[in-house]
Amino acid sequence: MSADDTTAEFVLYAERPEWFDVVPISQYENIQPLAPIFYSPEYKDATDYFRGIVKTGEKSPRVLELTETIIRLNPAHYSAWQYRYEVLIAISAPLELELVLTNKLTKSSPKTYQVWHHRRLLLTALRDPAPELMFNEEVLKADAKNYHTWSHRQWLLAHFDQAELWDGELPFVERLLADDVRNNSAWHHRFFVSFERGSKDNRDEAVRRELAFTKEKIALAPNNASAWNYLRGILDHTRMSYSTQTAFAKQYIVDKIEPWDNDVLDLENPPPSSGAELPCAAAIEFMADVHETSGKECIPRAVELWRSLADTHDTVRKRYWEYRIRGAVANSSKT
């Protein structure tokens, strides 16, 4: 079966003269299996012959055809993928053509780990990562939050670590966040690009850039948990105190937007956009954390904010906020 031959009538390997020299091996499931697996006749036939091939150690073009059949029937068959790669290397098959075939299989099974692992093996051998970024972006267009696709993209960047690959990542992420500011996967990738690359770029400049970008997105959609988590991530990663963002966060815990003067607008702390739903639960939680870590005298204010979350603004997590209150009060009484 070729890469495009998916509609032809399937002929069992047991009925193909060119396979008569192979002794198929059935899967052993005990004499009286408690829960036998009812494979399709095509799948059972192909995997029986695959086990026979593995036993003899044959590595030939016909084994590539056999493993392709199995993979199309079951894209998660790790052993078929692994043996296929061994055959490709053993017979010096053109890996560029294999990657073309794998492109089709990836698009049809984008959430199958094995297909992405196979791509890694091919790319490691081919050493041509640039086209892979474009393919990865194409797959993300179908599902912008597919963990496997994002994980593969980060592996690609880190493994080859080429400046020309990294250079386009921030603009790429910004396009995705412009389409969906709540795309948590895109936020995670932005953090990876900005802080986990191990770059020699000016870290202070990166922090200023990311703080400004994050605040801008929070102002656009204040109740976006992804952006608030990203803000916390920046502060935790750089060990900056949450209190450094008090001027920004306190604007989002009020019931309505306060009027502001264009002449005194604080560009580093953009206010909520018009029509924003306030107060923002994530901002209330943030400010409660600020007060909790600001000393014993600030605990009552933290408790007040947690209580507002428990009773009004985040009642789904009522018990959690009550737990936070008890913990903070107990700790403050010990000092």
N, C-alpha and C positions, 0 to 999 in steps of 0.2 A: 504494500500500500504506500503510495507516494504521499507527499505533503498535501497534495490537492485532491487525491483520490479518496474521497470520503463517501461517495454515493454508490460506488460499485458494489455488486452483491458479494458478500463476504463468503469466502471458501475456507472451511476449517483446515487447519494445518495438517490434521490427520488424513485429509483427502488430497493433499498436494504431493505429487510424485517427488518433487525436489526435497521434501522433508522426510521421506521414508527412511533415511539413514539415521534419523534421530529417535531415540527412545524416550517418549514422554514420561514424566514422573508426576503422578497425581499428588495433590496436597493431602497429607495424612491428618485425619480428623478423628482418630480413635475408631474402634470397631463399631461402637454405638454412640456417636456424638450426641451430646445433650442438646446442643443448638447448632445443627449443621448450617453452613452458609450456602444459600442457593444462588450460586453464580450462574450467569447466562452461559449457554453452551459455547459461545464464541470466546468468552473470557476464560472459562475453564480450559478450553482447548489451547489457547495461546499461552496461558501460564504453565500448563503442563509441559509444553514444549520448551518454555523458557527455563524451567527447572532442569530439563534434560540437557539443554545447552550449557547452563552454568556448571553442571556436573562434569561435562567433558572439557569445559574451558574454551569452547570455540569462540573466536573473535573474527567475524567476517561480515561482508555487506548484508548477507541475509539476516544476520542477527540484528542489525540496525533496523531492518524492516519489521522483524518480530517485536522488538522493544517498542517501536513506534506504534504498532497495533495495540500493545498492552497499555501504553501511556494514553492513547486516545480513548481507550475503554475505561481507564482508571488513572487520571493524571496524578494521583497521590501515591502511585506505586514506586516507593523509593528505590527498591532493589533494581527495578527496570531502568530507572534513570541512571543509577550509579553504574550498572553494567554497561549501559549504552555509552556512557562517557569513556569507560575503559576501552570499549571497542573502537570508538572514534580515534582515540590516541594510538591504539595498537595498529590500525590499518592506515593511519595518516590521512584520515578523511578531511575534506575541506571544512574547517570549523565555521567559516563565513556562511556557508550554506546551512549548516546546522543552526546557526543563530537566526537565520531567516525562518526556518521551520519553527524554532522555539518562540519567535515573535507571535506566530499564529496561535500556538498553544498557550502562551502567556495571556493573550487577549481573551481566549475562551475560558481560561481557568486562572484568573488573576489573584485568587485568594488561596492558591495551592502553594505551599511552601516549597515543594520539590522543584517546581518549574523555575522558581527564582534562584534556588541553589544551583541548578544546572546552568543558569545564565552566568552566575558568578564564576563557575569553572571555565566556561567558554571565554569570558571577558578577561580572566586572568591569563589565559593562554594567548588571546588575540592582542591584548595590550592596546586597544583602541576604544577608549571610554567615551569620547565626545558624542558619537551618534547615540550611545545608550542613554544619555541625559534626555535627548529629544524623544526617544522611544518611551522613556519613563514618564515624561510630561504627557505624552499622548495617552498612556494608560490612566494617568491621574485625571484626565478630562472625563473619563467614564465613571470614576469613583475617586473623588479628591480626598477621601479619608481611609483609603485602603492601607492598612498597616504594612503589609508585605511590600507594597510599592515604595512607601516612604523609607522603610528599612533598607531596601535595596539601593535607593538613591543615596542614603547616608553612607552605606558601605562603599559605593562607587567613589564618592568624594574623598572619603578617608583613605581608601586603599591606594588610589592613584595619586591623590594629593597634588593635583596640578593646578597652578594658579588660574589658568584659563577656564577650568571647570568651576572653581569657587566664585569667580568674578561675577557670574550671572545669577547667583543664587538669591541674593537679597531682592533684586528686581523681580525674580521669578516668584518668590514668596509674597511680595507686595501685590502682585497681580492676583494671586489666589485670595489674599485677604481682602482685596478690593471687591472680589466677587462674593465672598462670604467671610465677614469679619469674625464669625464664630467657628471657623475651621480650626479646631484645636490641633489637628495634625500639622497644619501650616505654621501655627504659632510654635509648636515644638521644634519644627525644622528650623525656624528662624533662630531659636535659641542655640541650636546645634551649630548653625553657621556663624553666629555672632560670638559665641563664648566657648565652644568645645572644639574648635578647629586646631587650637594650639598655634595660632598665627602670631607673628611678631608685630602685628599692627598695634597702634596706640590703643591700649585698653580703655583709658579714660575717655577717649573720643568715642569708642564703641558704646560705652555705658551711657554717655550723654545722648548719643544718637538713639539708642534703644529706649531710654526713658522718654524722650520726646515723642518717638513714634508710638509708644504704648499709650501715653497720656492722650495723644491725638485720637487714637482708636477708642479709648474709654469715653472720651467726650462725645464721640459719634454714637456709641451704643453703651451707655453706662452700666447696663445690667448684663454685660457680656462677661461671664465667668472666665473665659479663656484669657482675656486681656488682663484681668486682675490677677490671675495666677501667674501670668507672664511678668507682671510688675513685681510680684513677690519673688519670682525666680531670679530676676535681676538683682534685687536687694540681697537675697540670701547668698547668691553666688559671689557677689562682691563684698559681702559682709557689711553692707550699709544698713544703718538703723532705719526701721520703718518710719520713725519720727521725722526723717528728712523729707518725707512726702506728706506731712500733715497739711500743709497749705493747699495741696492739690486734693487730697482725699476728703477733707472736711466740707468741700463744696458739694459733695454728693450724698451727704447724710441729712440734708435739710429736706423739708417737705416740698419746697418750690424753689425755682431758680431765682436768685437774688438779682436785682437790676445792677448792671455794671457800667462803668464809665469807659468809653473807648480810649480816653487819654491815659488811663491808668491800668489798662488790661495787662495782666501778668501772662506773658507768652509762654513761660515755662510751666504754668499751671492752668491749662485751658479749662473753662467752666463747662458744665453739661450743655449739650446742644438744645436748641429750642424744641419743646415737645418731649423731652426726656422724662421717663417715669422715675420719680424721686419719692422718698429716699431710696438709695441703692443698697441692697442687702450686703453685697460684697464690700462696699465702702464702709458700711457700719461695722462689719467684721474686722476690716482693716484697722479702723480707728480704735476699736476695742482692744486689738492687739497692741496698738501704740500705747494706749493708756495702761494696759496690764504690765508692760515692761518699763514704764516710766516712774515706778516707785509706788510705795504703799499708799501714799495719799491720793493716787490716781485710780486705785482699784474701784472705788464707788462709781466713777464715771464709766469704767469698763463694764461693770455689772449693769448699769443703766442701759448701756447699748446692747448687751447680750439679752437683757430682759425684753427690749423692744423687738429683737429678732425672734425670741421664743413666743412672744404674745401676739405679734402683729406681722412682721415683715418676712419671717422664715419659719412659720409654724410647723412645717414638715419636719424640721430638725429640732423641734422644741426640747426634746430630752437631751440632745447634745448640748444645746445652749445652757440648759440647767446644770448639766455636768460641768461646763466651763465655769459657771458661776460658783458652784460649790468648791471647785478646785482652787480658784483664785482667792475666794474668801478664806479657805482653810490655810492656804500658804501665807496669806497676809497676816493671819493671826499668830503665826509662828515667829514672825520677825518683830 
